[in-house]
Amino acid sequence: MKQMLINPLETNMRVIPIAVQQPELAGCDEDSGVVRKVNLPLARREFLKGSGLLFGVLATGTLLAGLAPSNAWALELKKLSTAEGQTLMAMGRVLYPHQKLPDAVYALLAKDLDAGATSDAKTTTLLRGGIADLDKAAGGNFSKATPAKQLAAVKSLEGTPFFAAVRAKCVTSLYDNDMAFAAFGYPGSSWEKGGYITRGFQDLKWLPEPSKEASPEAWMG
């Protein structure tokens, strides 16, 4: 499968602003129509606006690190604290563990849950109560507990409104973004480009190549 170039200016999907030291100006090459990468530095004044901050780096040598303008990433939380955001990230990884997904993707889960808490006091109470329950069940700081303790703590809350709220948000937050698309090899929507028949339809690498009788050439009209 050809390497996919993630361009935040040509997609409605969400991407994490990347912190860089020397930002480039956004622009479009009139001849080629290619829009250059937009580097979005994080300033100190931006840090002070929110309640918490999640940050980290993409592993060097990975596909996502090669596509991003910088290995560093950061996300601001408006209502929840940094520790609360880290707990939600850790819970998301317990519920939907993917080694190929970096923490930056799980930070989107915390960001989306924080957005709900910002607009609704009941959601804030629900999330903070659930986070406190996770810490208590883990015997301390849930986000720093062993994987076994984290799993046991999450299982102990199964069936609660907090568990249901976080699990439901995982479905969209973790998988409906360009970083997850790149990690899993999903090339994006194809209907506006003529469909998948010539864009990935035969890209099944984990199955043996079928015979010509079983998989004849497509009729293109």
C-alpha positions as CSV (number, residue, x, y, z in Angstrom):
1,M,0.0,0.0,0.0
2,K,1.4,3.4,-0.9
3,Q,2.4,5.7,1.9
4,M,-0.4,8.1,2.8
5,L,0.3,11.8,3.4
6,I,-1.8,13.3,6.1
7,N,-2.8,16.8,5.3
8,P,-5.0,18.5,7.9
9,L,-6.1,21.1,5.4
10,E,-7.8,18.6,3.2
11,T,-9.7,16.5,5.7
12,N,-12.5,16.9,8.2
13,M,-10.9,14.5,10.6
14,R,-9.2,15.7,13.8
15,V,-5.5,15.9,14.2
16,I,-3.4,16.9,17.2
17,P,-1.6,20.3,16.9
18,I,2.2,19.5,16.7
19,A,4.7,21.7,18.6
20,V,7.7,22.7,16.6
21,Q,10.5,25.2,17.2
22,Q,10.5,26.9,13.7
23,P,7.0,27.2,12.3
24,E,6.6,27.4,8.6
25,L,4.0,29.6,6.9
26,A,1.0,27.8,5.4
27,G,0.7,28.2,1.7
28,C,-0.2,26.5,-1.6
29,D,2.0,25.8,-4.6
30,E,0.1,27.4,-7.4
31,D,1.6,25.0,-10.0
32,S,1.2,21.7,-8.2
33,G,-1.7,22.5,-5.9
34,V,0.1,20.9,-3.0
35,V,-0.5,22.5,0.3
36,R,2.5,22.5,2.5
37,K,2.4,21.2,6.1
38,V,1.2,23.6,8.7
39,N,3.3,23.6,11.8
40,L,1.4,24.8,14.9
41,P,3.7,25.8,17.8
42,L,2.2,25.8,21.3
43,A,2.9,29.0,23.2
44,R,3.0,29.5,27.0
45,R,-0.1,31.6,27.0
46,E,-2.0,28.7,25.4
47,F,-1.0,26.5,28.3
48,L,-2.4,28.8,30.8
49,K,-5.9,28.9,29.3
50,G,-6.9,25.4,30.3
51,S,-7.0,23.3,33.4
52,G,-4.7,20.5,32.2
53,L,-2.2,19.6,29.5
54,L,-1.4,16.3,27.9
55,F,1.8,16.0,26.0
56,G,4.3,13.5,24.7
57,V,6.4,12.4,21.7
58,L,5.9,10.1,18.8
59,A,8.3,7.1,18.7
60,T,11.2,7.8,16.3
61,G,11.1,5.6,13.2
62,T,7.4,4.9,13.3
63,L,5.0,5.7,10.4
64,L,3.3,8.5,12.3
65,A,6.6,10.1,13.3
66,G,7.5,10.2,9.6
67,L,4.3,11.9,8.6
68,A,4.1,14.5,11.4
69,P,6.1,17.8,11.1
70,S,7.5,17.1,14.6
71,N,7.7,14.2,17.1
72,A,6.3,16.3,19.9
73,W,2.5,16.6,20.5
74,A,0.3,18.4,23.1
75,L,-3.4,18.8,23.9
76,E,-5.0,21.2,26.2
77,L,-7.8,20.3,28.6
78,K,-10.2,23.0,29.6
79,K,-12.0,21.3,32.5
80,L,-10.1,18.2,33.6
81,S,-6.7,18.2,35.2
82,T,-3.6,16.7,33.6
83,A,-3.8,13.7,36.1
84,E,-7.5,13.2,35.2
85,G,-6.7,13.3,31.5
86,Q,-3.9,10.7,32.0
87,T,-6.2,8.4,33.8
88,L,-8.8,8.5,31.0
89,M,-6.0,7.9,28.5
90,A,-4.9,4.8,30.5
91,M,-8.5,3.6,30.8
92,G,-8.9,3.9,27.0
93,R,-5.9,1.8,26.4
94,V,-7.2,-0.9,28.7
95,L,-10.5,-1.0,27.0
96,Y,-9.1,-0.8,23.4
97,P,-5.4,-1.9,23.6
98,H,-3.5,-1.2,20.4
99,Q,0.3,-1.3,20.5
100,K,0.5,0.5,17.1
101,L,-1.5,3.5,18.4
102,P,0.6,6.1,20.2
103,D,-0.5,7.9,23.3
104,A,-1.4,10.9,21.1
105,V,-4.4,9.0,19.8
106,Y,-5.6,8.1,23.3
107,A,-5.2,11.7,24.2
108,L,-8.0,12.5,21.8
109,L,-10.3,10.4,24.0
110,A,-9.4,12.5,27.0
111,K,-9.8,15.7,24.9
112,D,-13.3,14.7,23.8
113,L,-14.4,13.6,27.3
114,D,-13.1,16.9,28.6
115,A,-15.2,18.8,26.0
116,G,-18.3,17.1,27.4
117,A,-17.3,18.0,30.9
118,T,-16.7,21.6,29.9
119,S,-20.3,22.0,28.6
120,D,-22.1,19.9,31.3
121,A,-21.6,19.9,35.0
122,K,-23.2,16.5,35.4
123,T,-20.6,15.0,33.0
124,T,-17.9,16.6,35.0
125,T,-19.2,15.0,38.2
126,L,-19.6,11.6,36.4
127,L,-16.0,11.6,35.1
128,R,-14.3,12.8,38.2
129,G,-16.3,10.3,40.3
130,G,-15.3,7.5,38.0
131,I,-11.7,8.6,37.9
132,A,-11.6,8.6,41.7
133,D,-13.1,5.1,41.7
134,L,-10.4,3.9,39.3
135,D,-7.7,5.2,41.6
136,K,-9.3,3.6,44.6
137,A,-9.7,0.3,42.9
138,A,-6.1,0.4,41.7
139,G,-4.8,1.1,45.2
140,G,-3.4,4.5,44.2
141,N,-2.7,6.3,40.9
142,F,-4.5,4.3,38.2
143,S,-2.5,5.7,35.3
144,K,0.8,4.5,37.0
145,A,-0.5,1.1,38.2
146,T,0.6,-2.2,36.7
147,P,-1.4,-3.5,33.7
148,A,-2.9,-6.2,35.9
149,K,-4.2,-3.7,38.5
150,Q,-5.5,-1.4,35.7
151,L,-7.4,-4.2,34.1
152,A,-8.9,-5.3,37.5
153,A,-9.9,-1.7,38.3
154,V,-11.6,-1.2,35.0
155,K,-13.5,-4.5,35.3
156,S,-14.7,-3.5,38.7
157,L,-16.5,-0.5,37.2
158,E,-18.1,-2.5,34.4
159,G,-21.8,-1.7,34.2
160,T,-21.5,1.8,35.7
161,P,-22.5,4.9,33.8
162,F,-18.9,6.1,33.9
163,F,-17.7,2.9,32.3
164,A,-20.4,3.1,29.6
165,A,-19.6,6.8,28.9
166,V,-15.9,6.2,28.4
167,R,-16.3,3.1,26.3
168,A,-18.8,4.7,24.0
169,K,-16.6,7.7,23.4
170,C,-13.6,5.4,22.6
171,V,-15.4,4.2,19.4
172,T,-15.2,7.6,17.7
173,S,-12.3,9.2,19.5
174,L,-9.8,6.4,18.9
175,Y,-10.7,5.4,15.4
176,D,-12.1,8.4,13.6
177,N,-8.9,10.4,13.1
178,D,-6.0,10.5,10.7
179,M,-3.4,9.1,13.0
180,A,-5.5,5.9,13.5
181,F,-6.1,5.7,9.7
182,A,-2.4,5.8,9.1
183,A,-1.5,3.3,11.8
184,F,-4.1,0.8,10.6
185,G,-3.4,1.4,6.9
186,Y,-6.8,2.8,6.0
187,P,-6.4,5.1,3.0
188,G,-9.5,7.2,3.7
189,S,-12.7,7.7,1.7
190,S,-12.6,6.6,-1.9
191,W,-16.1,7.1,-3.3
192,E,-15.3,10.6,-4.6
193,K,-12.2,9.1,-6.3
194,G,-14.1,6.3,-8.1
195,G,-14.4,3.8,-5.3
196,Y,-12.1,1.1,-3.9
197,I,-11.9,-1.1,-7.0
198,T,-8.6,0.5,-8.0
199,R,-7.7,1.9,-4.6
200,G,-7.0,-0.9,-2.1
201,F,-9.7,-3.4,-3.0
202,Q,-7.0,-6.1,-3.6
203,D,-4.7,-5.0,-0.7
204,L,-5.3,-8.0,1.5
205,K,-1.8,-8.9,2.6
206,W,-2.8,-11.5,5.2
207,L,-4.5,-13.8,2.7
208,P,-3.0,-16.0,-0.1
209,E,-3.2,-14.6,-3.6
210,P,-6.4,-16.1,-5.2
211,S,-6.4,-17.7,-8.6
212,K,-7.5,-15.8,-11.7
213,E,-10.6,-18.0,-11.9
214,A,-11.6,-17.1,-8.3
215,S,-10.7,-13.4,-8.7
216,P,-11.1,-12.3,-12.3
217,E,-10.2,-8.8,-13.5
218,A,-12.7,-6.1,-12.7
219,W,-15.1,-5.0,-15.4
220,M,-14.5,-1.2,-15.7
221,G,-17.4,-0.5,-18.1
